[in-house]
Amino acid sequence: MRSRPQPQLCQTTGPCRPGPIQRCSPSGLPSRMTTTTVSEVPDSGHYAGRSHAEYRRAQSHSRLVRLLKFILPLSAVLVVVAFVVVSWLDNLVPDGVGIESVVVRDGKLVMQNPVMSGQSSDARPYTMRAARAVQDLSVPDVIVLEDIVADLPAPNSTNAVLNAASGTLNKAAQTIMFDQPLSVTTEDGMKVQLQSADVDMANGGLVTDAPVSISTGDASVVAQSMQMTDKGRIIIFKDKVRMTINPSALKPKDGVTN
């Protein structure tokens, strides 16, 4: 009578189970383990036919793109600041601006506590104030602002507050140079911090060769320099760029398809 073959044992823990999870060598010892993962790749649509790894990479990329779109519009606030400043100073004395006092000192026009309120092109209010505005009468196109605070319209129907130690406006060149630290914070928690910046109002650009930080509650980006063009639509970070993301920000929300 032919005896029934005994099941092979793996790692002396029990009989091998057939299937893709684990295979045994003829000696009964386990060979290299093969593990399969249930694929989440859709059966139809753009991702149909892709491998699980490709699908996961595509998901991560799409989430990152959405996150960057959420973070980066904050830097466009700086261009808004530039245009508000130039409209403000174009209207200095006599209309549109409240000034505590104006004196001429050492060939310079010194305006104390200038304040301006108005509306943006889309009828959103703004207010901008400075401790002083100083204009050299021999160079009338250049005005230096000190201790700037501005409440401004920001992207996504939010408002922003700008704080800058100083800024130098050149109306002829249509530029503003911030040579000291400045920050912009929106009411929904986004914040940009710069050590200095040159703003090109004519072309909607900004360049800084000093450290920059942009952050939200979900992520942050830091770099040693930044270049922005086309009113914030194109932003290039350079030198020791580091992005930190809260893992929960990459998880799809209920009812959201990636």
C-alpha positions as CSV (number, residue, x, y, z in Angstrom):
1,M,0.0,0.0,0.0
2,R,1.4,3.4,-1.1
3,S,1.7,5.8,1.8
4,R,0.3,9.4,1.4
5,P,3.1,12.0,1.1
6,Q,3.5,14.1,4.3
7,P,3.2,17.9,4.0
8,Q,6.5,19.8,4.0
9,L,7.3,21.9,7.0
10,C,8.5,25.5,6.9
11,Q,10.7,26.8,9.7
12,T,9.4,23.9,11.8
13,T,6.3,25.9,12.6
14,G,3.8,23.8,10.6
15,P,2.8,22.8,7.1
16,C,3.4,25.1,4.2
17,R,0.3,26.8,2.9
18,P,0.1,27.0,-0.9
19,G,-0.3,30.3,-2.5
20,P,1.7,33.4,-3.4
21,I,2.5,34.5,0.1
22,Q,5.2,31.8,0.9
23,R,6.9,29.1,-1.1
24,C,9.1,26.2,0.2
25,S,12.1,24.7,-1.3
26,P,12.2,20.9,-1.9
27,S,14.1,20.5,1.4
28,G,11.2,21.8,3.3
29,L,12.9,25.1,4.2
30,P,11.4,28.4,3.1
31,S,12.7,29.9,0.0
32,R,12.7,33.7,-0.5
33,M,9.4,35.0,0.6
34,T,7.2,36.6,-2.0
35,T,4.5,39.0,-0.7
36,T,1.7,40.4,-2.8
37,T,-0.3,43.5,-2.0
38,V,-3.8,44.2,-3.0
39,S,-3.7,46.8,-5.7
40,E,-5.7,50.0,-5.4
41,V,-5.3,50.8,-9.0
42,P,-8.7,51.6,-10.6
43,D,-10.0,49.2,-13.3
44,S,-10.8,52.1,-15.6
45,G,-9.8,55.7,-16.1
46,H,-6.5,57.5,-16.3
47,Y,-4.6,55.1,-14.0
48,A,-6.1,51.8,-15.4
49,G,-3.3,49.3,-16.3
50,R,-0.6,50.9,-14.2
51,S,1.3,49.1,-11.5
52,H,0.6,49.7,-7.9
53,A,3.9,51.5,-7.4
54,E,3.2,53.8,-10.3
55,Y,-0.3,54.5,-9.0
56,R,1.0,55.4,-5.6
57,R,3.6,57.7,-7.0
58,A,1.0,59.4,-9.1
59,Q,-1.2,59.9,-6.1
60,S,1.6,61.4,-4.0
61,H,2.6,63.7,-6.8
62,S,-1.0,65.0,-7.3
63,R,-1.3,65.6,-3.6
64,L,2.0,67.5,-3.5
65,V,0.9,69.6,-6.5
66,R,-2.3,70.5,-4.7
67,L,-0.4,71.3,-1.5
68,L,2.0,73.6,-3.4
69,K,-0.9,75.4,-5.1
70,F,-2.2,76.0,-1.6
71,I,1.1,77.3,-0.2
72,L,2.7,79.3,-3.0
73,P,0.0,81.9,-3.8
74,L,0.9,83.6,-0.5
75,S,4.1,85.0,-2.2
76,A,1.9,86.9,-4.7
77,V,0.8,89.1,-1.7
78,L,4.2,90.7,-2.0
79,V,3.4,91.9,-5.5
80,V,0.0,93.2,-4.2
81,V,2.0,95.1,-1.6
82,A,4.1,96.7,-4.4
83,F,1.2,98.0,-6.4
84,V,-0.6,99.3,-3.3
85,V,2.6,101.1,-2.2
86,V,3.0,102.8,-5.6
87,S,-0.6,103.8,-5.8
88,W,-0.3,105.1,-2.2
89,L,2.8,107.2,-3.0
90,D,1.5,108.4,-6.3
91,N,-1.4,110.0,-4.4
92,L,0.6,111.4,-1.5
93,V,-0.3,115.0,-0.8
94,P,-2.9,116.3,-1.1
95,D,-5.5,113.6,-1.8
96,G,-6.1,110.1,-0.4
97,V,-3.6,110.1,2.5
98,G,-3.7,111.2,6.1
99,I,-0.4,112.6,7.3
100,E,0.3,113.8,10.9
101,S,3.0,116.3,9.9
102,V,5.3,117.3,7.1
103,V,8.6,118.9,7.6
104,V,11.7,119.6,5.4
105,R,14.9,118.6,7.1
106,D,18.4,118.5,5.6
107,G,17.0,118.7,2.1
108,K,14.5,115.9,2.7
109,L,10.7,115.9,2.9
110,V,9.8,114.0,6.1
111,M,6.1,112.8,6.5
112,Q,5.1,111.5,9.9
113,N,2.6,108.6,10.2
114,P,1.2,108.6,6.7
115,V,-1.9,106.4,6.4
116,M,-3.8,105.4,3.3
117,S,-7.1,103.5,2.9
118,G,-8.6,102.4,-0.4
119,Q,-9.9,99.5,-2.5
120,S,-8.1,97.1,-4.8
121,S,-9.2,96.6,-8.4
122,D,-11.7,93.9,-7.3
123,A,-13.2,96.3,-4.7
124,R,-11.5,94.7,-1.7
125,P,-10.4,97.2,1.0
126,Y,-6.8,97.8,2.1
127,T,-5.1,100.0,4.6
128,M,-1.4,100.9,4.6
129,R,0.6,102.9,7.2
130,A,4.2,103.8,8.0
131,A,5.9,105.6,10.8
132,R,7.7,107.8,8.3
133,A,8.0,108.5,4.6
134,V,11.2,110.3,3.6
135,Q,11.8,111.8,0.2
136,D,15.1,113.4,-0.9
137,L,14.1,116.5,-2.7
138,S,17.1,116.1,-5.0
139,V,15.9,112.6,-6.0
140,P,12.1,113.0,-6.0
141,D,11.4,109.6,-7.5
142,V,12.9,107.8,-4.5
143,I,10.9,107.5,-1.2
144,V,12.0,105.6,1.8
145,L,9.2,104.1,4.1
146,E,9.9,103.1,7.7
147,D,8.0,100.6,9.9
148,I,5.5,99.6,7.3
149,V,2.2,97.8,8.3
150,A,-0.4,97.0,5.7
151,D,-3.7,95.2,5.8
152,L,-4.1,93.8,2.3
153,P,-6.3,91.6,0.1
154,A,-4.7,88.2,-0.4
155,P,-5.5,85.2,-2.7
156,N,-8.4,82.9,-2.1
157,S,-10.6,85.7,-0.7
158,T,-8.5,86.0,2.5
159,N,-6.7,89.1,4.0
160,A,-3.1,89.5,4.8
161,V,-0.9,91.7,7.1
162,L,2.5,92.8,6.0
163,N,5.1,94.0,8.4
164,A,8.4,95.5,7.1
165,A,11.1,97.4,8.8
166,S,11.7,99.6,5.8
167,G,11.2,99.8,2.0
168,T,12.7,102.0,-0.7
169,L,10.4,102.9,-3.6
170,N,11.9,104.0,-6.9
171,K,8.9,105.3,-8.9
172,A,10.8,105.9,-12.1
173,A,12.2,102.3,-12.1
174,Q,9.0,100.9,-10.7
175,T,10.8,98.9,-8.0
176,I,10.6,98.5,-4.3
177,M,13.7,97.3,-2.3
178,F,13.1,95.8,1.1
179,D,16.6,95.8,2.7
180,Q,15.5,94.5,6.1
181,P,13.3,91.6,7.3
182,L,9.7,91.5,6.3
183,S,6.8,89.1,6.8
184,V,3.3,88.6,5.4
185,T,0.7,86.6,7.3
186,T,-2.8,85.7,6.1
187,E,-5.8,85.3,8.3
188,D,-5.9,81.5,7.5
189,G,-2.4,80.9,9.0
190,M,-0.1,81.2,5.9
191,K,3.1,83.0,6.5
192,V,6.1,84.2,4.4
193,Q,9.3,85.5,6.0
194,L,12.0,87.2,4.0
195,Q,15.3,88.8,5.1
196,S,15.2,91.1,2.0
197,A,13.6,91.4,-1.4
198,D,13.6,93.4,-4.6
199,V,10.2,93.8,-6.2
200,D,9.8,94.6,-9.9
201,M,6.3,96.2,-10.1
202,A,6.4,96.6,-13.9
203,N,6.8,92.9,-14.5
204,G,5.2,91.5,-11.3
205,G,8.5,89.9,-10.1
206,L,10.4,89.4,-6.9
207,V,14.0,88.3,-6.2
208,T,15.7,87.6,-3.0
209,D,19.2,86.2,-2.4
210,A,18.6,85.9,1.3
211,P,16.8,83.1,3.3
212,V,13.1,82.7,2.7
213,S,10.4,80.7,4.5
214,I,6.9,80.0,3.5
215,S,4.6,78.0,5.8
216,T,1.1,76.8,6.6
217,G,-0.3,74.5,9.2
218,D,0.3,71.6,6.8
219,A,3.7,72.3,5.3
220,S,6.6,74.6,5.0
221,V,9.3,75.5,2.4
222,V,12.6,77.1,3.2
223,A,15.4,78.1,0.8
224,Q,18.4,80.3,0.6
225,S,17.0,82.3,-2.3
226,M,13.9,82.7,-4.4
227,Q,12.8,84.2,-7.7
228,M,9.2,85.0,-8.6
229,T,7.8,86.1,-11.9
230,D,4.5,86.7,-13.6
231,K,2.8,88.0,-10.4
232,G,3.6,84.9,-8.4
233,R,2.5,82.3,-11.0
234,I,6.1,81.1,-11.4
235,I,8.3,80.7,-8.3
236,I,11.8,79.2,-8.2
237,F,13.4,78.2,-4.9
238,K,17.2,77.8,-4.9
239,D,20.0,76.6,-2.6
240,K,19.4,74.2,0.2
241,V,15.7,73.9,-0.5
242,R,13.8,71.9,2.1
243,M,10.1,71.1,2.2
244,T,8.4,69.7,5.3
245,I,5.0,68.2,5.0
246,N,2.6,67.1,7.7
247,P,1.7,63.5,6.7
248,S,-2.0,64.1,7.4
249,A,-2.0,66.7,4.7
250,L,-1.3,64.1,2.0
251,K,-4.1,61.8,3.1
252,P,-7.2,62.1,0.9
253,K,-10.2,63.5,2.6
254,D,-13.5,61.6,2.7
255,G,-15.2,61.8,-0.7
256,V,-12.1,63.1,-2.4
257,T,-10.6,61.1,-5.3
258,N,-7.0,61.6,-6.2
